[in-house]
Amino acid sequence: MSIIIDALPSAYEYDGRVYDMQTDFKEWMKFELLLTDTDIPINDKSRRLLELVFPQIPPDENLWDFILWFYQCGKEGARASKKAKSQKQTAIYSFEYDDGYIYAAFREIYNINLITVPYLHWWEFKSMFRALHDCKIVDIMGYRSEEISRDTPEYHKKFLTEMKRVYALPKSLTEQQKLAELKKIRESLNL
């Protein structure tokens, strides 16, 4: 599916019936924040996630496959290389803690006010978020993701260590962990 060629999904069809759904980026930001909340039991979380997306929840037992697909913007998750799998995975952004940086980046790069924009589809938002460049949030995500190895020059180790400390995220999940949490919810409901 291509967001350029195909119409962006705005509803879910099941058994000949169309179910309206939330597609605005703000609702899916809330979805991700709820998804990553470790204080909420999985059964409560799954119901609340569904209620956040659907005003009327479709009775389809495969609904979570669709939600996972939608959350990933119609794309399968990128396969991590063996090297990436062996490296310690770190969350590089948080909609909760980086909100100001993300807001500023969208204003600066796209001239979009994320506070007042009436609507922005989740897939559009994620595409633009991934394409951000030359702004503070990109620098911060770079600090968080850059690995410090024994080959890293000492001056850069000190700098990165300090930046990682300054921009550390409390209890945030990586992209892979978020997808794993969604899959865990899906599997718990398909028992």
Secondary structure as GFF3:
##gff-version 3
##sequence-region A 1 191
A	DSSP	beta_strand	11	14	.	.	.	ID=ss1
A	DSSP	beta_strand	17	20	.	.	.	ID=ss2
A	DSSP	alpha_helix	25	35	.	.	.	ID=ss3
A	DSSP	alpha_helix	42	53	.	.	.	ID=ss4
A	DSSP	alpha_helix	63	71	.	.	.	ID=ss5
A	DSSP	alpha_helix	82	86	.	.	.	ID=ss6
A	DSSP	alpha_helix	99	110	.	.	.	ID=ss7
A	DSSP	alpha_helix	122	130	.	.	.	ID=ss8
A	DSSP	alpha_helix	136	145	.	.	.	ID=ss9
A	DSSP	alpha_helix	154	166	.	.	.	ID=ss10
A	DSSP	alpha_helix	175	189	.	.	.	ID=ss11
###
